[in-house]
Amino acid sequence: MGFREALDALLGTGRIPEADTERLFAIATARVTMQAALGLEPAGSAALCFRPIDSARAARVRGEIEELLAFGREETGTSYRLETDQYRYTWVVLEDPDFEDLVAGIHLISQTLIERGYGPYLLCAVYAFDGNRRAYWIFTFKRGRYYPFVPVDEGRDSACEFRLRAMLERELPIETSVEEWYPLRGIPL
Amino acid sequence: MMRWPRDWGLQSRMIGTVAMLGVVYAAFVGFLVYLGVGTVMLLVIVAGALLIQYFLSDRLVLSGMGARLLAEDEAPQLHETMTRLSAIAGIPRPRLAVVDSTVPNAFAAGRSPKNAVIAVTTGLMQRLNRDELEAVLAHELSHVRNRDVVVITIAGLLSTAAFFIFRFGLSLGGSGRGYRGGGGGQIDPRAVLVIVALVAGAVYGASFLLIRALSRYREFSADRGSALLTGQPSHLASALAKISGLMERVPTRDLREVEGMNAFFIIPAASRGSILGILDSHPPVEARIAALERLEREMG
């Protein structure tokens, strides 16, 4: 606990930390290893999940993002849709067979939200992969790291997740404490 | 870059309260050192530190309140809500517990964010809708993030010590067969004890009021934290109104219907006086709701 945090705690003003997107791009290179070593191919879709804020300003930012998305659809052919899940979080779902375009799209949208001051409300980015099963890499913006999630019915295939970690440890900033590997049900991908 | 508004008034009142508490404590310690009770004081502080550990133990608080830890599969939605809120707040997810009680309430326990527990009553889960429940969880999460358990306990450490000095000093100094008026230069040790006890009592009284004020400010802070985390101050406001029964006080019957019954005479003047207010650990719900509404306007 640093001095700043201690002071914030004493004053009761603990703030919401900013998003950390420094290592968000790492997935772009990790994908090669996924293909070679595990036979997992990009599923052609990725998503960004954030907490919607009710205000006039937030509505403007949302409009701006939709403009960006519409622009991206024309430029790179990345299709998109906006969804609200049962916890009322907003999902921006991108679909594009070109993985690089997906990574660039997720980066652009998250960067725009951060610049407009909504970085603290970014929950995660999710990349879907397909092989003999569906696997996800989830990037949490607060911790700035990835972790694997392989859902099986109501549970998860931990053995597969640990294998994913072992294979990609060198290339991907992976969340070290497995207690933070929270499952995410109902990913709209 | 957008920034959330800061509440400088609240900040300065909080700093002022902590400073006054510091002055009261420093004066008390100075008084004790002047009397030459260094070792006694040390022992009291050590005992107090031990008491802290004891009272902060989350398990003790939980069993004292009759709370039961919730397994992940018992309340998956509640856990998921908590997971996401803590992810946004950037702290580890606290454990969840439930108290079997119809009274709608919630509390947070635990020394640090790492071993924190947030408990809700069954009454709270029944009365509130999902948005309101989320806002209450965010309020408790803000208590965890602000380390309110530690802050209030440390603020109260010397106050508790002063209380015990007051109690024992008075019973020791006051015992015996009356007061023997000293004939010479020798000071009656019992008289000294009584003076120490009275000073300790005054310190206790002053610090008690200051800690209560501090506690009220921390409630405002946690309300603010909830509003920032959820982005929806109105959710917490409506949860507070429901919990406090404020909504039940708002009549549902038409004015014309009740006018004949002289309704204006039986509306209770329920506003509490300020004298009572300074003893409360929580600010009045109306003030909290007003603060949330102000925040909502600033956030727009």
Chai-1 contact restraints between the chains, C-beta under 6 A:
chainA,res_idxA,chainB,res_idxB,connection_type,confidence,min_distance_angstrom,max_distance_angstrom,comment,restraint_id
A,A9,B,N146,contact,1.0,0.0,6.0,A-B,restraint_1
A,A9,B,R147,contact,1.0,0.0,6.0,A-B,restraint_2
A,L11,B,Q11,contact,1.0,0.0,6.0,A-B,restraint_3
A,G12,B,N146,contact,1.0,0.0,6.0,A-B,restraint_4
A,G12,B,R218,contact,1.0,0.0,6.0,A-B,restraint_5
A,G12,B,S221,contact,1.0,0.0,6.0,A-B,restraint_6
A,G14,B,R145,contact,1.0,0.0,6.0,A-B,restraint_7
A,G14,B,N146,contact,1.0,0.0,6.0,A-B,restraint_8
A,P17,B,G90,contact,1.0,0.0,6.0,A-B,restraint_9
A,I53,B,G231,contact,1.0,0.0,6.0,A-B,restraint_10
A,D54,B,Q232,contact,1.0,0.0,6.0,A-B,restraint_11
A,S55,B,M299,contact,1.0,0.0,6.0,A-B,restraint_12
A,S55,B,G300,contact,1.0,0.0,6.0,A-B,restraint_13
A,A56,B,G300,contact,1.0,0.0,6.0,A-B,restraint_14
A,G117,B,M1,contact,1.0,0.0,6.0,A-B,restraint_15
A,G117,B,M2,contact,1.0,0.0,6.0,A-B,restraint_16
A,L123,B,R84,contact,1.0,0.0,6.0,A-B,restraint_17
A,L123,B,A87,contact,1.0,0.0,6.0,A-B,restraint_18
A,K142,B,A87,contact,1.0,0.0,6.0,A-B,restraint_19
A,K142,B,G90,contact,1.0,0.0,6.0,A-B,restraint_20
A,Y182,B,T83,contact,1.0,0.0,6.0,A-B,restraint_21
